[in-house]
Amino acid sequence: MVMEFVSPSGARGKKLVKNFNKQEKCKIFINEFKARLKTI
């Protein structure tokens, strides 16, 4: 999936990968936060 972003368009492809990774990290962070709220 990420490999599709890394295309001949170089810099733009890398930017997309960075944004994709950021979104995934945010999702993981939100899920962890929700899990912590449930445990309290």
C-alpha positions as CSV (number, residue, x, y, z in Angstrom):
1,M,0.0,0.0,0.0
2,V,2.7,2.4,0.9
3,M,4.8,1.3,-2.0
4,E,2.2,2.8,-4.4
5,F,2.9,6.2,-2.9
6,V,6.6,6.0,-3.6
7,S,6.3,6.7,-7.3
8,P,8.6,8.4,-9.9
9,S,7.1,11.7,-8.6
10,G,9.8,11.5,-5.8
11,A,9.3,14.2,-3.2
12,R,5.5,14.2,-3.6
13,G,5.4,10.5,-3.0
14,K,7.5,10.8,0.1
15,K,5.2,13.5,1.4
16,L,2.2,11.3,1.0
17,V,4.0,8.5,2.9
18,K,4.8,10.9,5.7
19,N,1.2,12.1,5.9
20,F,0.0,8.4,5.8
21,N,2.3,7.5,8.7
22,K,1.2,10.6,10.7
23,Q,-2.5,9.5,10.3
24,E,-1.7,6.0,11.4
25,K,0.1,7.3,14.5
26,C,-2.8,9.6,15.4
27,K,-5.2,6.6,15.1
28,I,-3.0,4.5,17.4
29,F,-2.7,7.4,19.9
30,I,-6.5,7.9,19.9
31,N,-7.2,4.2,20.4
32,E,-4.7,4.1,23.3
33,F,-6.3,7.2,24.8
34,K,-9.8,5.6,24.6
35,A,-8.5,2.4,26.1
36,R,-7.0,4.4,29.1
37,L,-10.3,6.2,29.6
38,K,-12.1,2.9,29.8
39,T,-9.7,1.5,32.4
40,I,-10.1,4.5,34.8
